[in-house]
Amino acid sequence: MLEREEPKSPVKEDGSAAAKTEKNSGAAGAKSSTKAGKSKAEGASAEAGDSVLYLDIHDIKPNSDQPRKAFDKEKIAELAASILEHGVLQPIMVRPNKNGKGYEIVAGERRWRASVEAGLKKVPCLVRELTEEQNMLIALIENMQREDLNAIEEAEAIEKMISRYGLTQEQVSKSLGRSRPYITNALRLLKLPEEVRELVVDGKLSAGHARAIAGIPDADRQVSAARRAVEMEWSVRETEAYAGEKKKKPAAKKKGRAANRNQEVKAVEEELKQILGTKVNLVLGTRKGKIEIEYYSREELDRLIELLQSLK
């Protein structure tokens, strides 16, 4: 169901009043996409004088290509409270479903979710006829402009655009208004181990941390670096410095006595691991060396300190 009204005042919880908007309100993502990539999203920009349509909130469904996977429940609740007080200040952009029944959100899923929570029956919308590619592009641009996506969600959306629509990295960079290196670095994050990607999704590691860790060649070392960065609350620069050290290639193994020595080192490391209950690295030099004891939480560090003190 839909009604056409001229926007005059914010939408209240019964959906009876119009949203107070400027011309082209709600099409910010579309207009930005035309600036960043005119060839991909020109058909999405709102024309001056567009009317707001009031759609039944239950006729609207989330975007199947929504790049954003996680929505903060507390922030949705805060937005719902604001909507109850002030109404929906910006229309939601939607497009008709392929089967002709209902609509799919293009931009504004947070507002829709909050409106559902607020108990609205109708919400103000701008209806657009869009291709699949335009739909995905606008959804991605809106989230990037609002900085709503974590680095992994953004990278997955970019990868989907490339694989699904056969776009090159250069074409994607122009469409999104981002540099080619930005796109390349974003896609590198998808090669990180799952544990590291989850830390980014959970907000424990930033995109800068993830890019630094992606430069470490070995997956196990990447996981170790990610754990350390979280537990020790490293800055991006500290993580980059650590990653720089891990990039250095280990010295080539020597045959004969050197091989035997490596076996001895592994035996000592294993013995220390059994004693301390954690991974231990023994680094031998010509005359001296060092023992590296790994820990992954403050509690584990306290346990190791107590254990070492008991060995005096």
Summary of the structure (lengths in Angstrom):
residues: 312
radius of gyration: 26.6
end to end distance: 78.3
largest distance: 86.0
contacts: 939
relative contact order: 0.09
helix: 54%
strand: 12%
